[in-house]
Amino acid sequence: MANIKSQKKRILTNARRHEKNKAVRSALKTRVKHADGAAVGGADDTAEQVRLAVKALDMAAAKGIIHKNQAANRKSKLMKRVNKVAGSA
């Protein structure tokens, strides 16, 4: 454990940020999974689920939780999967 007061505070701050970022990443995965499931299942709200997943990816990238290129790659893969299912249906 650190002896310096500012370092003790930094450790606590980092722990809080870590928990918050972990929650956002988890929600991000859930949104993408719901969008995939809606596309595969042919649900009526597929477009809405995809929109929410893309929005979550963009917000996470804007906040620096994931890199902007990772967000772009994930959106691209998601849209490929959705369009593949929509094209075959």
Summary of the structure (lengths in Angstrom):
residues: 89
radius of gyration: 17.6
end to end distance: 58.5
largest distance: 62.9
contacts: 229
relative contact order: 0.12
helix: 85%
strand: 0%
